[in-house]
Amino acid sequence: MRLQNKVAIVTGAGSGFGEGIARRYAEEGAKVVVNDIRAEAAKRVTADIRAAGGEAREHVGDVSSDADVAAMVAETLRAFGRLDIVVNNAGTTHRNRPLLEVEERDFDRIYAVNVKSLYLTARHVVPHYRRAGGGCFVTIASTAGVRPRPGLTWYNGSKGAAIVTSRSMAAELGPDNIRVNVVNPVIGETGLLEMFMGVPDTPQNRKRFIATIPMGRLSTPLDVANAALFLASDEAAFVNGVCLEVDGGRCV
């Protein structure tokens, strides 16, 4: 049990990569707070973890809201008495399209969820980590932040910001024994797949995207969960400010 007796918050855990991370953490002994903005999704994942013998509780909240993030952290500490891991996974995007066709409201929402959420979790979690003598953050960013694809400019920029922000946090918080690392998945089998592709999710369209990945498939929630598990575990005690690319070797 690589996360035995640890408590983790996983944001956006009602589906996709976040769900995979929450389930994997619970399998490895963590008590998991399943956050999502969708109540039914959070409750479903929480119930599934409990049914499998794990320990979890849901928290419905918007990671771009200061009040919601504050409540999530406070409730976690009340319920479990500690907090060791925060996975900043919640994310959103605009549909793949030319950059000037993206509406301002979509741009604002992308940066609020993908970037502002890092500020808010830091604001409410770092003081606790300092009192506790340490802790860790794992940011789920994207290969889009280092090797951007056309048509996703504003999403790409948000993930680049998330990567740089996380690495800067690692440099500043390292002396407090607070680790901050990043996982960069390639396009994956999640609910946002059609948004990233900009076309219907058909076998032919998937084939075009998969052709850019040397290992010949999309990333999966389990791929990302295993990377996030390592970075949150004691095995990574001296790993800080790292971007771990889960991309099947994609180089373009």
KAJOKA-V27547 format. One record per backbone hydrogen bond with DSSP energy under -0.5 kcal/mol. CO is the residue of the C=O (numbers start at 1). NH is the residue of the N-H. Records with the same first field share a line. If there is no record, write none. Layout:
CO = NH  NH
This chain:
1 = 4
2 = 234
3 = 6
6 = 31
7 = 84  85
8 = 33
9 = 11  87
10 = 13  35
12 = 15
15 = 18  19
16 = 20
17 = 21
18 = 22
19 = 23
20 = 24
21 = 25
22 = 26
23 = 27
24 = 28
25 = 30
26 = 29
28 = 3
29 = 5
30 = 32  55
31 = 8
32 = 34  57
33 = 10  35
34 = 59
35 = 13
36 = 61
37 = 39
38 = 42
39 = 43
40 = 44
41 = 45
42 = 46
43 = 47
44 = 48
45 = 49
46 = 50
47 = 51
48 = 52
49 = 54
50 = 53
54 = 56
55 = 32
57 = 34
59 = 36  61
61 = 63
62 = 65
64 = 66
65 = 69
66 = 70
67 = 71
68 = 72
69 = 73
70 = 74
71 = 75
72 = 76
73 = 77
74 = 78
75 = 79
76 = 80
77 = 81
84 = 136
85 = 9
86 = 88  138
87 = 11  89
88 = 140
98 = 101
99 = 102
103 = 107
104 = 108
105 = 109
106 = 110
107 = 111
108 = 112
109 = 113
110 = 114
111 = 115  116
112 = 117
115 = 118  119
116 = 120
117 = 121
118 = 122
119 = 123
120 = 124
121 = 125
122 = 126
125 = 129
126 = 130
127 = 131
128 = 132
129 = 133  134
130 = 133
135 = 179
136 = 86
137 = 181
138 = 88  140
139 = 141  183
142 = 145
143 = 146  147
149 = 152
151 = 97
152 = 156
153 = 157
154 = 158
155 = 159
156 = 160
157 = 161
158 = 162
159 = 163
160 = 164
161 = 165
162 = 166
163 = 167
164 = 168
165 = 169
166 = 170
167 = 171
168 = 172
169 = 173
170 = 174
173 = 176  178
174 = 177
177 = 135  179
179 = 137
180 = 241
181 = 139
182 = 244
183 = 141  185
184 = 246
185 = 143
187 = 219
188 = 190
190 = 193
192 = 196
193 = 197
194 = 198
195 = 96
200 = 202
202 = 206
203 = 207
204 = 208
205 = 209
206 = 210
207 = 211
209 = 212
210 = 213
212 = 214
213 = 216
219 = 189
220 = 224
221 = 225
222 = 226
223 = 227
224 = 228
225 = 229
226 = 230
227 = 231
228 = 232
229 = 233
230 = 233
233 = 236
234 = 237
236 = 239
238 = 240
242 = 182  244
243 = 245
244 = 184  246
245 = 247
246 = 186
247 = 250
248 = 215
